[in-house]
Amino acid sequence: MNRIAVATTSQRAADAAREVAEAGGNAVDCALAAALVTINTEPSVCALAGSAFITIWPADGDPVTIDGNVAVPGSDLDEDERGQGAVEVTIDYGGGITTLVGTGAVAIPGTLAAIEHASNKYGNVPWKTLFEPAIRACRNGFPLSAACRYYLGYSGDRIFNRSKVGYDVLHHADGTLLDAGERVILPDLADTLETIANDGAGVFYKGEIADAIVDHCRRGNGMLTAADMADYQAVERKPLLVDVGSWRIASNPPPAVGGSVLAAMLLACADLPASGWTSEALEQLITTQRACLDFRRRNLDLADDIGAASKRLLEAARNGHLLTRWTSASTVQTSVVDDAGVGCAITASSGYGSGEMPEGTGLWLNNCLGEIELNRRGLDAGPVGARLPSNMAPSVAKGPDGVLAVGSPGADRITTALQQFLLTYLQFRMPLRDAIAHPRVHVDTSGEVIKLMAEPGLDLPALDLPLQQFNALVMYFGGVSAAVFDRASGLDAAADPRREGGVFVSDR
């Protein structure tokens, strides 16, 4: 058995990684198996017909990021067939969000293509082995997580009522929502996963499952076509690299924006003193968040060339110009390392959910075209096949004596959560669990007024920002999952106390 450390969203998913390690899987195999469990057992928070990024750093070799992000649909459609089938919905989640749901908000899904690419090129175990824990969980049923129950409390009757089968699964006969811990069994989902396990991802993109997804979307005037599905491919990219102390961090490159923003935030804090989160250090941290997130909003989100805009951001962070102006919903994460020095981090999302479930599949579809605060171009998001914007930033770091895999869910809090964890753990050398649990701040640029969100226990500086102070550590600030292998101290893993999580660390 390969020795591994895994941190992910549930103990069920962590146990899946352990099972695959016992079957001879390396860190990549174990991460994929855990991700398949968490993607398929977190209804409303994530789903298989969505997006994923996978960052892998082999023991001997250069790091890679596999881009399985959602893409713009609409191949073979006339102009008057585009921009239909979406419904605007406002829910109170996260202080109030407006999003587009329905078939018109569904983008080309990429998660499964990324998983297959990673398995074929970097895994050890057979494809079917990766699916066995997820199939078993979906066939026998799984408990509704607290995170799912929390989000469904806002979205169950506004978004996830669009499929009768899906609605019935999440509600009692009297129409009340299931409570956290109650068993969920999605009809047809286990069979769908078993078909994919037997026949490969091709059946999802070109076979009977693809037919069901496309037929459902086109009947609802959505833009997803058979050609969109058949033409989709995961893309292997060279990650962004940034140094923190003696560690080199590989993260998600353009056309995603999360890795670029994270790298800029880390570069802009490269000269922090090693004395920890003093008021002065927090002031610099908050200033970098404010500058980077403002740059993103003004330059990245609507850029025609995200790569060029990202280069400007990173150069501004390196030369200090970035700070001159400021001197006066749904993702799941799995992080795995093994004792051979391989690290793998996977972040996956299906947006806020479209509420749509094609008959006979058990698959909820994404609404990533409709994530208005992220995809600011809306339904007319660019040329067919173009990747949509993404905050996701799964990262793997290597140092002189080890490897770290890390990532976080949390929408636009992904990058700020990771910034603070990486600085606290790598630069301030705080123990792993303490670094993850340390209180966080986030500069919220989503509204008309920029404000500072903060957890308790920080020596906050005086700033010209309105402050919203929370009374405890809360899920709003992300959910960092980290796994580390150190040649001297061995394997370790920790999940964020802000969210449910599961860990497994092999015995010595």
C-alpha positions as semicolon CSV with decimal commas, in nm:
position;residue;x (nm);y (nm);z (nm)
1;M;0,000;0,000;0,000
2;N;0,121;0,349;-0,085
3;R;0,137;0,574;0,219
4;I;-0,077;0,884;0,172
5;A;-0,222;1,186;0,350
6;V;-0,556;1,321;0,232
7;A;-0,774;1,614;0,333
8;T;-1,112;1,650;0,166
9;T;-1,476;1,745;0,228
10;S;-1,602;1,433;0,409
11;Q;-1,477;1,127;0,590
12;R;-1,650;0,913;0,328
13;A;-1,432;1,073;0,059
14;A;-1,117;1,035;0,272
15;D;-1,199;0,666;0,320
16;A;-1,229;0,632;-0,059
17;A;-0,873;0,760;-0,092
18;R;-0,757;0,507;0,168
19;E;-0,935;0,225;-0,022
20;V;-0,764;0,319;-0,349
21;A;-0,425;0,347;-0,176
22;E;-0,472;-0,009;-0,051
23;A;-0,536;-0,110;-0,414
24;G;-0,199;0,036;-0,517
25;G;-0,305;0,390;-0,603
26;N;-0,068;0,683;-0,587
27;A;-0,159;1,034;-0,470
28;V;-0,329;1,114;-0,801
29;D;-0,545;0,800;-0,795
30;C;-0,643;0,863;-0,434
31;A;-0,730;1,226;-0,503
32;L;-0,944;1,131;-0,803
33;A;-1,136;0,865;-0,609
34;A;-1,198;1,103;-0,317
35;A;-1,303;1,379;-0,556
36;L;-1,550;1,148;-0,731
37;V;-1,711;1,070;-0,396
38;T;-1,736;1,429;-0,282
39;I;-1,854;1,561;-0,622
40;N;-2,138;1,307;-0,630
41;T;-2,239;1,312;-0,262
42;E;-2,265;1,688;-0,205
43;P;-2,597;1,764;-0,380
44;S;-2,642;2,134;-0,456
45;V;-2,282;2,211;-0,354
46;C;-2,123;2,021;-0,644
47;A;-2,210;1,781;-0,925
48;L;-2,031;1,576;-1,191
49;A;-2,161;1,782;-1,486
50;G;-1,955;2,084;-1,384
51;S;-1,594;2,202;-1,386
52;A;-1,268;2,096;-1,223
53;F;-0,902;2,187;-1,216
54;I;-0,636;1,936;-1,113
55;T;-0,283;2,043;-1,021
56;I;-0,028;1,761;-1,004
57;W;0,340;1,771;-0,914
58;P;0,504;1,434;-0,985
59;A;0,788;1,311;-0,769
60;D;1,029;1,354;-1,059
61;G;0,915;1,608;-1,313
62;D;0,751;1,942;-1,361
63;P;0,408;2,037;-1,222
64;V;0,101;2,050;-1,447
65;T;-0,252;2,181;-1,418
66;I;-0,528;1,995;-1,601
67;D;-0,797;2,238;-1,709
68;G;-1,140;2,077;-1,697
69;N;-1,323;2,407;-1,670
70;V;-1,667;2,461;-1,819
71;A;-1,681;2,621;-2,163
72;V;-1,918;2,832;-2,372
73;P;-2,176;2,616;-2,558
74;G;-2,359;2,678;-2,884
75;S;-2,193;2,484;-3,167
76;D;-2,414;2,463;-3,477
77;L;-2,671;2,708;-3,338
78;D;-2,811;3,007;-3,525
79;E;-2,784;3,343;-3,351
80;D;-3,158;3,350;-3,272
81;E;-3,121;3,018;-3,086
82;R;-2,873;3,163;-2,838
83;G;-2,939;3,338;-2,506
84;Q;-3,261;3,155;-2,422
85;G;-3,379;2,912;-2,155
86;A;-3,235;3,093;-1,853
87;V;-3,434;3,224;-1,556
88;E;-3,312;3,488;-1,312
89;V;-3,338;3,385;-0,946
90;T;-3,251;3,583;-0,633
91;I;-3,186;3,403;-0,305
92;D;-3,069;3,528;0,036
93;Y;-2,761;3,303;0,044
94;G;-2,436;3,485;0,121
95;G;-2,616;3,811;0,196
96;G;-2,815;3,792;-0,126
97;I;-2,718;3,670;-0,473
98;T;-2,880;3,685;-0,813
99;T;-2,800;3,407;-1,056
100;L;-2,936;3,251;-1,374
101;V;-3,068;2,894;-1,364
102;G;-3,241;2,659;-1,607
103;T;-3,111;2,494;-1,923
104;G;-2,993;2,823;-2,072
105;A;-2,737;2,864;-1,793
106;V;-2,571;2,526;-1,857
107;A;-2,213;2,539;-1,987
108;I;-2,015;2,253;-2,143
109;P;-1,906;2,033;-1,848
110;G;-1,537;1,946;-1,811
111;T;-1,491;1,764;-1,480
112;L;-1,500;1,411;-1,614
113;A;-1,263;1,485;-1,903
114;A;-1,008;1,625;-1,655
115;I;-1,041;1,324;-1,427
116;E;-0,992;1,081;-1,717
117;H;-0,688;1,273;-1,844
118;A;-0,529;1,269;-1,498
119;S;-0,602;0,900;-1,452
120;N;-0,465;0,796;-1,790
121;K;-0,144;0,997;-1,768
122;Y;-0,059;1,013;-1,397
123;G;-0,250;0,733;-1,220
124;N;-0,164;0,370;-1,146
125;V;-0,492;0,188;-1,083
126;P;-0,761;0,086;-1,335
127;W;-1,029;0,345;-1,423
128;K;-1,305;0,131;-1,269
129;T;-1,126;0,120;-0,935
130;L;-1,156;0,498;-0,901
131;F;-1,535;0,480;-0,926
132;E;-1,608;0,194;-0,688
133;P;-1,638;0,401;-0,367
134;A;-1,858;0,664;-0,536
135;I;-2,085;0,403;-0,694
136;R;-2,126;0,226;-0,361
137;A;-2,205;0,552;-0,179
138;C;-2,464;0,658;-0,437
139;R;-2,630;0,317;-0,453
140;N;-2,655;0,272;-0,076
141;G;-2,725;0,636;0,000
142;F;-2,527;0,897;0,189
143;P;-2,606;1,150;0,463
144;L;-2,692;1,503;0,359
145;S;-2,401;1,719;0,471
146;A;-2,445;2,029;0,684
147;A;-2,302;2,246;0,404
148;C;-2,554;2,108;0,156
149;R;-2,840;2,152;0,402
150;Y;-2,736;2,510;0,470
151;Y;-2,730;2,605;0,101
152;L;-3,050;2,413;0,022
153;G;-3,222;2,611;0,294
154;Y;-3,195;2,906;0,055
155;S;-3,202;2,732;-0,284
156;G;-3,410;2,414;-0,241
157;D;-3,739;2,580;-0,336
158;R;-3,595;2,833;-0,582
159;I;-3,336;2,637;-0,781
160;F;-3,357;2,268;-0,696
161;N;-3,731;2,250;-0,757
162;R;-3,682;2,244;-1,134
163;S;-3,650;1,864;-1,148
164;K;-3,925;1,661;-0,984
165;V;-3,691;1,368;-0,925
166;G;-3,425;1,597;-0,777
167;Y;-3,676;1,784;-0,563
168;D;-3,829;1,464;-0,427
169;V;-3,487;1,329;-0,332
170;L;-3,411;1,634;-0,119
171;H;-3,752;1,673;0,047
172;H;-3,987;1,472;0,266
173;A;-4,328;1,373;0,135
174;D;-4,482;1,679;0,303
175;G;-4,246;1,911;0,112
176;T;-4,011;1,989;0,400
177;L;-3,639;1,980;0,331
178;L;-3,431;1,688;0,457
179;D;-3,228;1,760;0,767
180;A;-2,849;1,728;0,782
181;G;-2,758;1,365;0,833
182;E;-3,069;1,222;0,665
183;R;-3,002;0,970;0,389
184;V;-3,002;1,075;0,023
185;I;-3,040;0,825;-0,261
186;L;-3,041;0,973;-0,611
187;P;-3,226;0,744;-0,854
188;D;-3,011;0,651;-1,155
189;L;-2,690;0,821;-1,036
190;A;-2,517;0,497;-0,932
191;D;-2,612;0,340;-1,266
192;T;-2,476;0,643;-1,452
193;L;-2,146;0,622;-1,264
194;E;-2,127;0,249;-1,328
195;T;-2,175;0,306;-1,701
196;I;-1,893;0,562;-1,700
197;A;-1,673;0,326;-1,498
198;N;-1,730;0,048;-1,751
199;D;-1,719;0,247;-2,074
200;G;-1,499;0,548;-1,995
201;A;-1,569;0,920;-2,010
202;G;-1,655;0,890;-2,378
203;V;-2,006;0,771;-2,293
204;F;-2,059;1,098;-2,103
205;Y;-1,944;1,313;-2,395
206;K;-2,053;1,114;-2,699
207;G;-2,273;0,823;-2,587
208;E;-2,610;0,770;-2,425
209;I;-2,544;1,000;-2,129
210;A;-2,443;1,282;-2,362
211;D;-2,762;1,227;-2,562
212;A;-2,976;1,257;-2,248
213;I;-2,800;1,577;-2,135
214;V;-2,818;1,745;-2,476
215;D;-3,179;1,645;-2,541
216;H;-3,282;1,785;-2,203
217;C;-3,102;2,116;-2,262
218;R;-3,225;2,166;-2,617
219;R;-3,587;2,090;-2,520
220;G;-3,556;2,369;-2,264
221;N;-3,405;2,611;-2,523
222;G;-3,057;2,578;-2,373
223;M;-2,746;2,618;-2,590
224;L;-2,561;2,293;-2,512
225;T;-2,535;2,078;-2,827
226;A;-2,404;1,733;-2,920
227;A;-2,109;1,895;-3,098
228;D;-2,020;2,091;-2,783
229;M;-2,003;1,768;-2,584
230;A;-1,818;1,566;-2,848
231;D;-1,556;1,835;-2,909
232;Y;-1,473;1,907;-2,545
233;Q;-1,122;1,817;-2,428
234;A;-0,934;1,871;-2,105
235;V;-0,623;2,083;-2,155
236;E;-0,292;2,034;-1,978
237;R;-0,133;2,367;-1,890
238;K;0,190;2,488;-1,731
239;P;0,101;2,616;-1,382
240;L;0,185;2,957;-1,247
241;L;0,487;2,936;-1,015
242;V;0,553;3,163;-0,719
243;D;0,797;3,131;-0,428
244;V;0,717;3,170;-0,059
245;G;1,035;3,133;0,144
246;S;1,205;2,810;0,039
247;W;0,884;2,670;-0,113
248;R;0,775;2,693;-0,477
249;I;0,399;2,692;-0,531
250;A;0,233;2,572;-0,854
251;S;-0,122;2,697;-0,908
252;N;-0,393;2,739;-1,169
253;P;-0,280;2,946;-1,474
254;P;-0,483;3,156;-1,720
255;P;-0,740;3,148;-1,865
256;A;-0,858;3,082;-1,507
257;V;-0,802;3,388;-1,288
258;G;-0,778;3,231;-0,941
259;G;-0,413;3,128;-0,964
260;S;-0,302;3,465;-1,099
261;V;-0,477;3,654;-0,819
262;L;-0,333;3,416;-0,557
263;A;0,018;3,448;-0,700
264;A;-0,005;3,828;-0,700
265;M;-0,131;3,832;-0,340
266;L;0,161;3,615;-0,232
267;L;0,419;3,818;-0,424
268;A;0,288;4,141;-0,274
269;C;0,338;3,994;0,076
270;A;0,682;3,848;0,009
271;D;0,851;4,093;0,248
272;L;0,629;4,027;0,551
273;P;0,837;3,995;0,868
274;A;0,844;3,654;1,035
275;S;0,682;3,786;1,352
276;G;0,332;3,669;1,256
277;W;0,001;3,848;1,208
278;T;0,073;4,176;1,380
279;S;-0,148;4,477;1,311
280;E;0,112;4,601;1,061
281;A;0,126;4,264;0,881
282;L;-0,253;4,252;0,864
283;E;-0,260;4,600;0,716
284;Q;-0,026;4,486;0,437
285;L;-0,230;4,169;0,384
286;I;-0,557;4,363;0,358
287;T;-0,400;4,619;0,126
288;T;-0,279;4,346;-0,108
289;Q;-0,621;4,182;-0,113
290;R;-0,785;4,514;-0,189
291;A;-0,545;4,596;-0,471
292;C;-0,548;4,249;-0,630
293;L;-0,924;4,204;-0,617
294;D;-0,976;4,555;-0,754
295;F;-0,732;4,482;-1,038
296;R;-0,920;4,163;-1,111
297;R;-1,255;4,339;-1,127
298;R;-1,127;4,617;-1,353
299;N;-0,888;4,421;-1,574
300;L;-0,930;4,043;-1,559
301;D;-1,299;3,960;-1,550
302;L;-1,378;4,115;-1,889
303;A;-1,035;4,086;-2,052
304;D;-1,018;3,954;-2,408
305;D;-0,665;3,826;-2,332
306;I;-0,662;3,701;-1,972
307;G;-0,302;3,580;-2,006
308;A;-0,173;3,927;-2,093
309;A;-0,378;4,091;-1,816
310;S;-0,248;3,833;-1,566
311;K;0,111;3,912;-1,664
312;R;0,047;4,281;-1,590
313;L;-0,097;4,189;-1,251
314;L;0,202;3,971;-1,157
315;E;0,454;4,229;-1,279
316;A;0,280;4,500;-1,077
317;A;0,295;4,277;-0,768
318;R;0,666;4,206;-0,820
319;N;0,773;4,568;-0,868
320;G;0,552;4,717;-0,595
321;H;0,333;4,925;-0,828
322;L;0,025;4,718;-0,743
323;L;-0,017;4,880;-0,401
324;T;0,029;5,241;-0,506
325;R;-0,343;5,303;-0,552
326;W;-0,423;5,187;-0,200
327;T;-0,145;5,343;0,002
328;S;-0,371;5,643;0,139
329;A;-2,142;3,027;-0,388
330;S;-2,002;2,638;-0,461
331;T;-1,691;2,424;-0,472
332;V;-1,536;2,113;-0,319
333;Q;-1,168;2,044;-0,258
334;T;-0,945;1,738;-0,226
335;S;-0,573;1,747;-0,143
336;V;-0,349;1,436;-0,140
337;V;0,022;1,366;-0,109
338;D;0,210;1,037;-0,092
339;D;0,543;0,933;0,053
340;A;0,699;0,916;-0,294
341;G;0,667;1,297;-0,306
342;V;0,368;1,322;-0,542
343;G;0,114;1,594;-0,472
344;C;-0,233;1,637;-0,622
345;A;-0,497;1,904;-0,556
346;I;-0,843;1,901;-0,714
347;T;-1,107;2,175;-0,697
348;A;-1,447;2,117;-0,857
349;S;-1,763;2,321;-0,895
350;S;-2,103;2,326;-1,062
351;G;-2,180;2,688;-0,978
352;Y;-2,498;2,754;-0,783
353;G;-2,665;2,471;-0,977
354;S;-2,906;2,501;-1,268
355;G;-3,167;2,286;-1,094
356;E;-3,185;2,075;-1,412
357;M;-3,157;1,694;-1,410
358;P;-3,188;1,502;-1,741
359;E;-3,425;1,207;-1,711
360;G;-3,264;0,876;-1,621
361;T;-2,920;1,018;-1,534
362;G;-2,931;1,134;-1,170
363;L;-2,701;1,418;-1,279
364;W;-2,764;1,778;-1,182
365;L;-2,631;2,019;-1,443
366;N;-2,420;2,329;-1,376
367;N;-2,533;2,690;-1,411
368;C;-2,187;2,832;-1,475
369;L;-2,304;3,055;-1,760
370;G;-2,539;3,209;-1,506
371;E;-2,286;3,291;-1,231
372;I;-2,323;3,661;-1,298
373;E;-2,073;3,787;-1,041
374;L;-1,803;3,562;-1,192
375;N;-1,908;3,536;-1,558
376;R;-1,979;3,905;-1,606
377;R;-2,038;3,862;-1,981
378;G;-2,351;3,660;-1,904
379;L;-2,502;3,416;-2,155
380;D;-2,306;3,580;-2,437
381;A;-1,978;3,479;-2,274
382;G;-1,758;3,463;-2,581
383;P;-1,680;3,231;-2,871
384;V;-1,802;2,872;-2,855
385;G;-1,555;2,656;-2,664
386;A;-1,396;2,942;-2,468
387;R;-1,332;2,860;-2,102
388;L;-1,534;3,061;-1,852
389;P;-1,372;3,263;-1,569
390;S;-1,286;3,067;-1,256
391;N;-1,167;3,145;-0,903
392;M;-1,051;2,788;-0,845
393;A;-0,683;2,758;-0,752
394;P;-0,582;2,403;-0,653
395;S;-0,213;2,424;-0,568
396;V;0,084;2,199;-0,500
397;A;0,403;2,330;-0,338
398;K;0,745;2,173;-0,310
399;G;1,014;2,265;-0,062
400;P;1,360;2,133;0,016
401;D;1,220;1,845;0,222
402;G;0,861;1,786;0,119
403;V;0,546;1,847;-0,079
404;L;0,218;2,023;0,010
405;A;-0,119;1,990;-0,168
406;V;-0,379;2,253;-0,084
407;G;-0,695;2,420;-0,206
408;S;-1,020;2,570;-0,088
409;P;-1,383;2,614;-0,186
410;G;-1,540;2,953;-0,128
411;A;-1,611;3,152;-0,449
412;D;-1,407;3,476;-0,441
413;R;-1,278;3,384;-0,093
414;I;-1,074;3,097;-0,242
415;T;-0,773;3,313;-0,320
416;T;-0,777;3,510;0,007
417;A;-0,818;3,194;0,216
418;L;-0,524;3,031;0,039
419;Q;-0,313;3,347;0,060
420;Q;-0,351;3,358;0,437
421;F;-0,296;2,985;0,490
422;L;0,016;2,971;0,272
423;L;0,173;3,274;0,439
424;T;0,083;3,148;0,786
425;Y;0,211;2,794;0,725
426;L;0,509;2,849;0,494
427;Q;0,631;3,193;0,598
428;F;0,530;3,215;0,965
429;R;0,585;2,838;1,014
430;M;0,271;2,785;1,218
431;P;0,169;2,417;1,264
432;L;-0,061;2,284;0,992
433;R;-0,388;2,272;1,187
434;D;-0,325;2,606;1,355
435;A;-0,246;2,768;1,020
436;I;-0,574;2,642;0,871
437;A;-0,780;2,745;1,174
438;H;-0,620;3,088;1,212
439;P;-0,875;3,374;1,182
440;R;-0,905;3,528;0,836
441;V;-1,000;3,851;0,668
442;H;-1,147;3,911;0,324
443;V;-1,186;4,234;0,130
444;D;-1,534;4,213;-0,021
445;T;-1,551;4,393;-0,358
446;S;-1,877;4,234;-0,470
447;G;-2,103;4,530;-0,390
448;E;-2,106;4,901;-0,456
449;V;-1,915;4,961;-0,130
450;I;-1,587;4,778;-0,065
451;K;-1,581;4,642;0,291
452;L;-1,361;4,431;0,515
453;M;-1,497;4,102;0,647
454;A;-1,313;3,961;0,949
455;E;-1,324;3,672;1,192
456;P;-1,262;3,736;1,564
457;G;-0,922;3,724;1,731
458;L;-0,721;3,953;1,500
459;D;-0,541;4,275;1,591
460;L;-0,698;4,468;1,304
461;P;-0,540;4,797;1,193
462;A;-0,735;5,118;1,147
463;L;-0,848;5,130;0,784
464;D;-1,076;5,339;0,564
465;L;-1,303;5,039;0,507
466;P;-1,638;4,954;0,665
467;L;-1,590;4,648;0,887
468;Q;-1,818;4,348;0,928
469;Q;-1,691;4,141;1,220
470;F;-1,809;3,782;1,267
471;N;-1,849;3,623;1,611
472;A;-1,681;3,293;1,520
473;L;-1,497;3,112;1,241
474;V;-1,752;3,077;0,960
475;M;-1,788;2,894;0,629
476;Y;-1,791;3,227;0,442
477;F;-1,411;3,240;0,467
478;G;-1,353;2,918;0,269
479;G;-1,259;2,568;0,368
480;V;-0,887;2,500;0,325
481;S;-0,788;2,133;0,292
482;A;-0,415;2,058;0,307
483;A;-0,200;1,748;0,299
484;V;0,177;1,746;0,347
485;F;0,466;1,501;0,325
486;D;0,788;1,595;0,502
487;R;1,086;1,363;0,476
488;A;1,171;1,416;0,842
489;S;0,830;1,421;1,009
490;G;0,630;1,214;0,759
491;L;0,270;1,257;0,644
492;D;0,004;1,489;0,782
493;A;-0,332;1,631;0,672
494;A;-0,591;1,870;0,809
495;A;-0,934;1,995;0,706
496;D;-1,080;2,335;0,784
497;P;-1,291;2,364;1,102
498;R;-1,512;2,609;0,911
499;R;-1,659;2,321;0,708
500;E;-1,720;1,953;0,747
501;G;-1,416;1,761;0,634
502;G;-1,246;1,426;0,634
503;V;-0,883;1,325;0,663
504;F;-0,685;1,006;0,638
505;V;-0,314;0,965;0,710
506;S;-0,141;0,632;0,657
507;D;0,032;0,478;0,955
508;R;0,409;0,494;0,963
